[in-house]
Amino acid sequence: MQNKPLILITNDDGITAPGLRALITIMNKIGEVVVVAPDSPQSGMGHAITVDNVLTCNAITIDDGPQLEYTCSGTPADCVKMAVNEILNRKPDLCVSGINHGSNASISVIYSGTMSAAIEAGIEGIPAIGFSLLDFKWHADFKQSEDFIKNITLNALLNGIPEGIVLNVNIPKLKKEEIKGVKICRQANGYWKEIFDKRKNPMGKEYYWLSGEFINKDKGQDTDLYALESGYISVVPVQFDMTAHHMIQKLNAWEL
């Protein structure tokens, strides 16, 4: 690549999150970087967009890197929309989202703000990748995965990502030398069994904390969860056309 690619970076943990800062460092070695990220944590927002409130977006300087950075008051999907429509003067060659603090494997892809930002970029016709590390700690060690993230990104730029598809990359919490490699996978069949912790405040009013337990219903050895448990980085191609094409013929047989 003679000319540096334009790379849009966003996340759902916020502009100051260590995972985002680590991703900026990696992408600065590859291309021209513009960052548009939420001004506060937006985890679990899914593909929410702001329609009932104003949005603000301001230039910000956090470190002395060459990247341009903007902080947005909206959701991760808002950040991508703002970048494409108001900030960038040309279409990015790639959008990368993350590095998320915690897993976005299996059904968590549905709830993830990190992946929704990548999907929004895909909807805009921008090749996109969401990166997540299986460590929820704020000061997780992102350096162990830097070379893998760089290699995946370079391959995406070289080979291209087909229109309508984004990549969901999850990285196990391991030392670099312990990571066995990269596996291309399918999304495991699992779900979250919700638990609501019911409490009362000092005034006697009831409130709830949402928690839960992840249930893996999938015993296949070609899934993202199996790869991660086996010490591999998982890469799942995700499509945002949610049509169940196999059901169309059956529905046509109904007397509608």
C-alpha positions as CSV (number, residue, x, y, z in Angstrom):
1,M,0.0,0.0,0.0
2,Q,1.8,3.1,-1.2
3,N,-0.8,5.5,0.2
4,K,-1.8,5.2,3.8
5,P,-5.3,3.9,4.2
6,L,-7.8,6.0,6.1
7,I,-8.9,4.2,9.3
8,L,-11.8,5.2,11.4
9,I,-11.6,4.0,15.0
10,T,-14.5,3.9,17.5
11,N,-15.6,1.8,20.6
12,D,-18.3,1.5,23.2
13,D,-16.1,1.9,26.4
14,G,-15.4,5.6,25.8
15,I,-12.7,7.8,24.4
16,T,-10.4,7.3,27.4
17,A,-10.7,3.5,27.6
18,P,-7.3,1.7,27.6
19,G,-8.5,-0.7,24.9
20,L,-9.3,2.2,22.5
21,R,-5.9,3.8,23.2
22,A,-4.2,0.5,22.5
23,L,-6.1,0.2,19.2
24,I,-5.1,3.7,18.2
25,T,-1.4,2.9,18.8
26,I,-1.7,-0.2,16.5
27,M,-3.6,1.6,13.7
28,N,-1.2,4.5,13.7
29,K,1.4,2.0,12.4
30,I,-0.8,1.1,9.5
31,G,-2.7,4.2,8.3
32,E,-4.1,7.7,8.8
33,V,-6.3,7.5,11.9
34,V,-9.4,9.4,12.8
35,V,-11.1,8.6,16.1
36,V,-14.8,9.3,16.9
37,A,-15.7,7.7,20.2
38,P,-18.3,8.1,22.9
39,D,-17.6,10.6,25.7
40,S,-18.8,8.1,28.3
41,P,-19.1,4.3,28.4
42,Q,-21.9,2.9,26.2
43,S,-21.5,-0.9,26.8
44,G,-24.6,-3.0,26.0
45,M,-26.2,-0.3,23.9
46,G,-26.5,-2.5,20.9
47,H,-27.4,-0.6,17.8
48,A,-29.2,2.2,19.6
49,I,-29.1,5.7,18.0
50,T,-30.0,9.0,19.4
51,V,-33.3,10.4,18.1
52,D,-34.9,12.2,21.1
53,N,-31.9,14.4,22.2
54,V,-29.2,16.6,20.7
55,L,-25.8,15.2,19.8
56,T,-22.5,17.0,20.5
57,C,-19.2,16.2,18.8
58,N,-16.0,18.0,19.7
59,A,-12.4,17.7,18.7
60,I,-10.2,16.5,21.6
61,T,-6.5,15.9,22.3
62,I,-5.7,13.1,24.7
63,D,-2.1,12.1,23.7
64,D,0.6,13.3,21.3
65,G,-0.1,10.8,18.6
66,P,-0.7,11.8,15.0
67,Q,-4.4,10.8,15.0
68,L,-7.3,13.2,14.9
69,E,-9.8,12.6,17.7
70,Y,-13.4,13.6,18.4
71,T,-15.6,12.8,21.3
72,C,-19.3,12.3,20.7
73,S,-22.2,12.4,23.2
74,G,-24.1,9.6,21.5
75,T,-23.9,5.9,21.1
76,P,-21.3,3.9,19.2
77,A,-23.6,3.8,16.1
78,D,-24.0,7.5,16.4
79,C,-20.3,7.9,16.4
80,V,-20.0,6.2,13.0
81,K,-22.8,8.2,11.6
82,M,-21.3,11.4,12.8
83,A,-17.9,10.4,11.4
84,V,-19.2,9.6,7.9
85,N,-21.6,12.5,7.6
86,E,-19.9,15.4,9.4
87,I,-16.2,14.8,10.1
88,L,-14.5,12.8,7.3
89,N,-14.0,14.2,3.9
90,R,-13.7,10.8,2.2
91,K,-14.9,7.3,2.8
92,P,-12.6,5.3,5.2
93,D,-10.8,2.3,3.9
94,L,-11.5,0.5,7.1
95,C,-13.4,1.0,10.4
96,V,-12.1,-0.8,13.5
97,S,-14.1,-0.9,16.8
98,G,-12.6,-1.7,20.2
99,I,-10.6,-3.1,21.7
100,N,-13.5,-4.0,23.9
101,H,-13.0,-4.7,27.5
102,G,-14.7,-8.2,27.6
103,S,-16.0,-10.8,25.3
104,N,-18.4,-10.2,22.4
105,A,-18.6,-13.9,21.3
106,S,-21.7,-15.9,20.7
107,I,-25.0,-14.1,21.2
108,S,-23.3,-11.1,22.9
109,V,-22.7,-9.8,19.4
110,I,-26.4,-8.7,19.5
111,Y,-26.0,-6.6,22.6
112,S,-22.5,-5.2,21.9
113,G,-22.0,-1.5,21.2
114,T,-18.6,-2.4,19.9
115,M,-19.9,-4.7,17.2
116,S,-22.9,-2.4,16.5
117,A,-20.4,0.3,15.6
118,A,-18.7,-2.0,13.2
119,I,-22.0,-3.1,11.8
120,E,-23.0,0.5,11.3
121,A,-19.8,1.1,9.3
122,G,-20.7,-2.0,7.2
123,I,-24.1,-0.6,6.5
124,E,-22.4,2.5,5.3
125,G,-20.3,0.4,2.9
126,I,-17.1,0.6,5.0
127,P,-15.2,-2.7,5.6
128,A,-15.2,-3.1,9.4
129,I,-13.8,-5.2,12.2
130,G,-14.8,-5.4,15.9
131,F,-12.0,-6.4,18.3
132,S,-12.7,-7.7,21.9
133,L,-10.4,-9.0,24.6
134,L,-11.8,-11.5,27.1
135,D,-10.8,-9.4,30.1
136,F,-13.3,-7.0,31.6
137,K,-10.6,-5.2,33.8
138,W,-10.1,-1.6,32.9
139,H,-6.3,-2.0,32.9
140,A,-6.3,-5.3,31.0
141,D,-3.1,-6.2,29.1
142,F,-3.8,-5.3,25.5
143,K,-0.2,-5.6,24.4
144,Q,-0.3,-9.4,24.2
145,S,-2.7,-9.2,21.2
146,E,-1.1,-6.2,19.3
147,D,0.7,-8.3,16.6
148,F,-2.4,-10.4,16.0
149,I,-4.6,-7.4,15.6
150,K,-2.1,-5.7,13.3
151,N,-1.9,-8.9,11.1
152,I,-5.7,-9.3,10.9
153,T,-6.1,-5.6,10.0
154,L,-3.4,-5.8,7.3
155,N,-5.1,-8.9,5.8
156,A,-8.5,-7.2,5.8
157,L,-7.0,-4.2,3.9
158,L,-5.1,-6.5,1.5
159,N,-7.8,-9.0,0.8
160,G,-10.9,-6.9,1.4
161,I,-14.1,-7.7,3.3
162,P,-17.2,-8.4,1.1
163,E,-20.0,-5.9,1.2
164,G,-22.6,-6.8,3.8
165,I,-20.2,-8.5,6.1
166,V,-18.1,-7.4,9.1
167,L,-15.6,-9.4,11.2
168,N,-16.1,-10.1,14.9
169,V,-12.7,-10.9,16.4
170,N,-12.4,-12.1,20.0
171,I,-9.1,-12.6,21.7
172,P,-8.5,-15.0,24.7
173,K,-6.9,-13.6,27.9
174,L,-3.5,-15.2,27.4
175,K,0.1,-14.2,27.0
176,K,1.2,-13.7,23.4
177,E,3.2,-16.9,23.4
178,E,0.2,-18.9,24.8
179,I,-2.1,-17.9,21.9
180,K,-2.2,-20.8,19.5
181,G,-3.3,-18.9,16.5
182,V,-6.4,-17.7,14.7
183,K,-9.5,-19.7,13.8
184,I,-12.3,-18.8,11.5
185,C,-15.5,-19.8,13.3
186,R,-19.2,-19.6,13.4
187,Q,-21.1,-18.0,16.2
188,A,-21.9,-20.4,19.0
189,N,-25.5,-21.0,19.9
190,G,-25.9,-19.6,23.4
191,Y,-27.9,-17.1,25.5
192,W,-27.9,-15.1,28.7
193,K,-30.2,-16.4,31.5
194,E,-31.1,-13.1,33.2
195,I,-31.1,-12.7,37.0
196,F,-32.6,-9.5,38.5
197,D,-31.3,-8.6,41.9
198,K,-34.2,-6.9,43.6
199,R,-33.3,-4.3,46.3
200,K,-34.8,-1.4,48.1
201,N,-33.3,2.1,48.4
202,P,-33.2,4.0,51.8
203,M,-36.7,5.4,51.0
204,G,-38.1,1.9,50.6
205,K,-38.5,2.1,46.8
206,E,-37.7,-1.1,44.9
207,Y,-35.0,-1.2,42.2
208,Y,-33.2,-3.9,40.3
209,W,-29.6,-4.8,39.2
210,L,-29.4,-6.9,36.1
211,S,-27.0,-9.8,36.1
212,G,-27.1,-13.3,34.6
213,E,-25.4,-16.5,33.6
214,F,-24.3,-17.4,30.1
215,I,-25.6,-20.7,28.8
216,N,-23.7,-22.4,26.0
217,K,-26.0,-24.7,24.1
218,D,-23.5,-25.5,21.4
219,K,-21.0,-28.4,21.6
220,G,-19.6,-27.9,18.2
221,Q,-15.9,-27.6,17.7
222,D,-16.2,-25.0,15.0
223,T,-17.6,-22.2,17.2
224,D,-16.1,-19.0,18.5
225,L,-16.5,-20.2,22.1
226,Y,-14.7,-23.5,21.4
227,A,-11.8,-21.7,19.7
228,L,-11.5,-19.2,22.6
229,E,-11.6,-22.0,25.2
230,S,-8.9,-23.8,23.2
231,G,-6.6,-20.8,23.2
232,Y,-7.3,-19.4,19.8
233,I,-8.4,-16.0,18.6
234,S,-11.8,-16.4,17.0
235,V,-12.9,-14.6,13.8
236,V,-16.5,-14.8,12.9
237,P,-17.9,-13.2,9.7
238,V,-21.1,-11.4,10.6
239,Q,-23.8,-10.4,8.2
240,F,-26.4,-7.8,9.0
241,D,-29.0,-9.0,6.5
242,M,-31.2,-10.7,9.1
243,T,-33.5,-12.4,6.6
244,A,-34.0,-16.1,7.3
245,H,-33.7,-17.0,3.6
246,H,-34.4,-20.7,4.2
247,M,-37.8,-19.8,5.6
248,I,-39.1,-17.9,2.6
249,Q,-40.2,-21.0,0.7
250,K,-42.0,-22.3,3.7
251,L,-43.8,-19.1,4.3
252,N,-44.9,-19.0,0.7
253,A,-46.8,-22.2,1.4
254,W,-48.9,-20.5,4.1
255,E,-52.4,-19.4,3.2
256,L,-51.8,-15.7,3.7
